[in-house]
Amino acid sequence: MIKLVGTGVWVLLVTLASVYFSLKMASAPKVDTAAAEHEAAMEFVTGYTTTIPVIGEAGVSGYLLTKLAYKANKDLAAKQVVPLPDMITDELYTLLVGKKMIDVADAGHFDLDAFRGVVKEGLNRRFGADVIQEVYVEQIDYLTTAAVEDPTPKGGKTLVKGEVPAAEPAEKSGGH
């Protein structure tokens, strides 16, 4: 009889211990609240396709087509006087036409990470705050003027073509 009671107590203890450890392991992992709040304050902003003329010595030699997307701070973006997409387009013109950030003749040496960094720094400098968290490149294409005049596919180069992460749709403000 004592053997039977001892076996019952042993089975009870093993069962309770296994249930306890199962529940302990199955519980949700602890979330870093600071990181979660920071991520919740961000929004995904899809940029417009921007056509920028490439001006050489003989005039316009081609067109650079860019489409970028951004992870931006919602609160800081909402405080901006100029809408975010318009400011981004203006900054792209400043970088790509004014500062000649991309040399189309030497596309093999294009540093994508440096380009993202310069766009992010330039935008945040113009906003006066860290509004832009990340820059995503959807596509950068170069079309020669000959390719534009004769649309048969022979004169363009794809400099960068990528995918942006899936995100929640952002609010759309005015279109171009």
C-alpha contacts under 8 A as a table, 3 or more apart, distances in Angstrom:
res1	aa1	res2	aa2	distance
1	M	4	L	5.16
1	M	5	V	6.44
2	I	5	V	5.13
2	I	6	G	6.02
3	K	6	G	5.09
3	K	7	T	6.11
4	L	7	T	5.16
4	L	8	G	6.21
5	V	8	G	5.02
5	V	9	V	6.22
6	G	9	V	5.17
6	G	10	W	6.11
7	T	10	W	5.02
7	T	11	V	6.16
8	G	11	V	5.18
8	G	12	L	6.11
9	V	12	L	4.98
9	V	13	L	6.14
10	W	13	L	5.20
10	W	14	V	6.23
11	V	14	V	5.17
11	V	15	T	6.03
12	L	15	T	5.16
12	L	16	L	6.13
13	L	16	L	5.18
13	L	17	A	6.06
14	V	17	A	5.16
14	V	18	S	6.10
15	T	18	S	5.21
15	T	19	V	6.19
16	L	19	V	5.21
16	L	20	Y	6.08
17	A	20	Y	5.09
17	A	21	F	6.20
18	S	21	F	5.29
18	S	22	S	5.98
19	V	22	S	5.07
19	V	23	L	6.17
20	Y	23	L	5.37
20	Y	24	K	6.15
21	F	24	K	4.89
21	F	25	M	6.07
22	S	25	M	5.31
22	S	26	A	6.07
23	L	26	A	5.08
23	L	27	S	6.17
24	K	27	S	5.65
31	V	36	A	7.27
32	D	35	A	5.49
32	D	36	A	6.20
33	T	36	A	4.96
33	T	37	E	5.99
34	A	37	E	5.22
34	A	38	H	6.15
35	A	38	H	5.03
35	A	39	E	6.13
36	A	39	E	5.15
36	A	40	A	6.12
37	E	40	A	5.01
37	E	41	A	6.28
38	H	41	A	5.24
38	H	42	M	6.89
39	E	42	M	5.39
40	A	43	E	7.84
41	A	73	N	5.70
41	A	74	K	5.77
41	A	75	D	7.13
42	M	71	K	6.26
42	M	72	A	5.34
42	M	73	N	4.49
42	M	74	K	5.48
43	E	71	K	5.62
43	E	72	A	5.36
43	E	73	N	6.24
43	E	74	K	5.75
43	E	168	E	7.79
43	E	170	A	6.63
44	F	69	A	7.32
44	F	70	Y	5.81
44	F	71	K	4.68
44	F	72	A	6.38
44	F	167	A	6.40
44	F	168	E	6.81
44	F	169	P	7.04
44	F	170	A	5.75
45	V	69	A	5.68
45	V	70	Y	5.04
45	V	71	K	6.14
45	V	72	A	6.90
45	V	169	P	7.95
45	V	170	A	5.62
45	V	171	E	7.85
46	T	68	L	6.79
46	T	69	A	4.38
46	T	70	Y	6.36
46	T	170	A	7.30
47	G	67	K	6.10
47	G	68	L	5.26
47	G	69	A	5.03
47	G	70	Y	7.36
47	G	85	P	6.13
47	G	88	I	7.75
48	Y	67	K	5.88
48	Y	68	L	7.24
48	Y	85	P	7.31
48	Y	89	T	7.80
48	Y	176	H	7.55
49	T	65	L	6.58
49	T	66	T	5.55
49	T	67	K	4.49
49	T	68	L	7.59
50	T	64	L	7.95
50	T	65	L	5.55
50	T	66	T	5.20
50	T	67	K	6.27
50	T	89	T	6.92
51	T	63	Y	6.31
51	T	64	L	5.68
51	T	65	L	4.54
51	T	66	T	6.59
52	I	63	Y	5.51
52	I	64	L	5.02
52	I	65	L	6.30
52	I	66	T	8.00
52	I	93	Y	6.69
52	I	96	L	7.47
52	I	97	V	7.29
53	P	60	V	6.35
53	P	61	S	7.74
53	P	62	G	6.06
53	P	63	Y	4.45
53	P	64	L	6.19
53	P	97	V	7.45
54	V	60	V	5.68
54	V	61	S	5.80
54	V	62	G	5.23
54	V	63	Y	5.40
54	V	64	L	6.62
54	V	97	V	6.96
55	I	58	A	7.81
55	I	59	G	5.40
55	I	60	V	4.38
55	I	61	S	5.88
55	I	62	G	7.40
55	I	97	V	7.74
56	G	59	G	5.22
56	G	60	V	5.93
56	G	61	S	5.91
58	A	61	S	7.40
60	V	63	Y	7.87
60	V	145	T	7.40
61	S	144	T	6.04
61	S	145	T	5.76
62	G	142	Y	6.89
62	G	143	L	5.38
62	G	144	T	3.95
62	G	145	T	4.67
62	G	146	A	7.99
63	Y	142	Y	5.67
63	Y	143	L	5.13
63	Y	144	T	6.30
63	Y	145	T	7.20
64	L	140	I	6.98
64	L	141	D	5.66
64	L	142	Y	4.52
64	L	143	L	6.41
65	L	139	Q	7.69
65	L	140	I	5.59
65	L	141	D	4.99
65	L	142	Y	6.19
65	L	143	L	7.77
66	T	138	E	7.76
66	T	139	Q	5.65
66	T	140	I	4.44
66	T	141	D	6.46
67	K	137	V	6.53
67	K	138	E	5.45
67	K	139	Q	5.25
67	K	140	I	6.53
68	L	135	V	6.97
68	L	136	Y	5.66
68	L	137	V	4.65
68	L	138	E	5.38
68	L	139	Q	6.96
69	A	135	V	6.01
69	A	136	Y	4.95
69	A	137	V	6.36
69	A	138	E	6.91
69	A	164	V	7.40
70	Y	132	I	6.69
70	Y	133	Q	7.38
70	Y	134	E	5.68
70	Y	135	V	4.67
70	Y	136	Y	5.84
71	K	132	I	5.98
71	K	133	Q	5.36
71	K	134	E	5.07
71	K	135	V	6.59
72	A	77	A	6.90
72	A	131	V	5.39
72	A	132	I	4.40
72	A	133	Q	5.46
72	A	134	E	7.24
73	N	76	L	5.53
73	N	77	A	5.94
73	N	130	D	7.76
73	N	131	V	5.11
73	N	132	I	6.49
73	N	133	Q	7.12
74	K	77	A	5.18
74	K	78	A	6.09
74	K	131	V	7.97
75	D	78	A	5.24
75	D	79	K	6.58
76	L	79	K	5.24
76	L	80	Q	6.84
76	L	129	A	7.56
76	L	130	D	7.95
76	L	131	V	5.70
77	A	80	Q	5.49
77	A	84	L	6.66
77	A	131	V	6.08
80	Q	83	P	6.62
80	Q	84	L	7.37
80	Q	127	F	7.27
82	V	86	D	6.90
82	V	87	M	6.38
83	P	86	D	5.56
83	P	87	M	6.37
83	P	173	S	7.39
84	L	87	M	5.21
84	L	88	I	6.12
85	P	88	I	5.05
85	P	89	T	6.20
85	P	173	S	7.75
86	D	89	T	5.15
86	D	90	D	6.28
87	M	90	D	5.13
87	M	91	E	6.17
87	M	123	L	7.79
88	I	91	E	5.09
88	I	92	L	6.18
88	I	123	L	6.85
89	T	92	L	5.12
89	T	93	Y	6.40
90	D	93	Y	5.19
90	D	94	T	6.30
91	E	94	T	4.93
91	E	95	L	6.13
91	E	119	V	7.56
91	E	122	G	7.03
91	E	123	L	6.56
92	L	95	L	5.11
92	L	96	L	5.84
92	L	97	V	7.99
92	L	119	V	7.33
93	Y	96	L	5.28
93	Y	97	V	5.39
93	Y	98	G	6.90
94	T	97	V	5.67
94	T	98	G	4.81
94	T	99	K	6.46
95	L	98	G	5.71
95	L	99	K	4.98
95	L	100	K	6.29
95	L	101	M	5.79
95	L	119	V	7.53
96	L	99	K	5.89
96	L	100	K	4.75
96	L	101	M	5.06
96	L	102	I	6.35
97	V	100	K	5.11
97	V	101	M	7.60
100	K	103	D	6.82
101	M	115	F	7.53
102	I	107	A	7.65
102	I	110	F	6.97
103	D	106	D	5.48
103	D	107	A	6.30
103	D	110	F	7.73
104	V	107	A	5.10
104	V	142	Y	7.40
106	D	109	H	6.03
106	D	110	F	7.44
107	A	110	F	5.36
107	A	159	L	6.66
111	D	114	A	5.39
111	D	115	F	6.26
112	L	115	F	4.99
112	L	116	R	6.23
113	D	116	R	5.12
113	D	117	G	6.16
114	A	117	G	4.99
114	A	118	V	6.08
115	F	118	V	5.19
115	F	119	V	6.16
116	R	119	V	5.21
116	R	120	K	6.11
116	R	134	E	7.96
116	R	135	V	5.69
116	R	136	Y	7.42
116	R	137	V	7.83
117	G	120	K	5.12
117	G	121	E	6.02
117	G	135	V	7.82
118	V	121	E	5.12
118	V	122	G	5.87
119	V	122	G	5.16
119	V	123	L	6.09
119	V	135	V	7.50
120	K	123	L	5.31
120	K	124	N	6.11
120	K	132	I	6.13
120	K	133	Q	7.45
120	K	134	E	6.92
120	K	135	V	6.44
121	E	124	N	5.19
121	E	125	R	5.97
122	G	125	R	5.13
122	G	126	R	6.27
123	L	126	R	5.13
123	L	127	F	6.12
123	L	131	V	7.96
123	L	132	I	7.10
124	N	127	F	4.98
124	N	128	G	5.91
124	N	129	A	5.52
124	N	130	D	5.18
124	N	131	V	5.89
124	N	132	I	6.21
125	R	128	G	5.10
125	R	129	A	6.80
125	R	130	D	7.98
127	F	130	D	7.57
127	F	131	V	6.97
130	D	133	Q	6.94
132	I	135	V	7.42
136	Y	164	V	6.09
137	V	140	I	7.44
137	V	160	V	7.61
137	V	161	K	7.34
137	V	162	G	6.26
137	V	163	E	7.42
137	V	164	V	7.10
138	E	160	V	7.81
138	E	161	K	5.89
138	E	162	G	4.94
138	E	163	E	5.52
138	E	164	V	6.12
139	Q	158	T	7.93
139	Q	159	L	7.80
139	Q	160	V	5.49
139	Q	161	K	4.38
139	Q	162	G	6.09
140	I	158	T	6.42
140	I	159	L	5.51
140	I	160	V	5.04
140	I	161	K	6.35
141	D	156	G	7.18
141	D	157	K	5.96
141	D	158	T	4.60
141	D	159	L	5.51
141	D	160	V	6.97
142	Y	156	G	5.52
142	Y	157	K	5.29
142	Y	158	T	6.39
142	Y	159	L	7.05
143	L	147	A	6.05
143	L	148	V	6.77
143	L	155	G	6.35
143	L	156	G	4.42
143	L	157	K	6.70
144	T	147	A	5.16
144	T	148	V	6.51
144	T	155	G	5.84
144	T	156	G	6.17
145	T	148	V	5.02
145	T	149	E	6.20
146	A	149	E	5.13
146	A	150	D	5.96
146	A	155	G	6.86
147	A	150	D	5.11
147	A	151	P	5.31
147	A	152	T	6.93
147	A	153	P	7.09
147	A	154	K	6.69
147	A	155	G	4.95
147	A	156	G	6.62
148	V	151	P	5.55
153	P	156	G	7.14
158	T	161	K	6.82
172	K	175	G	7.96
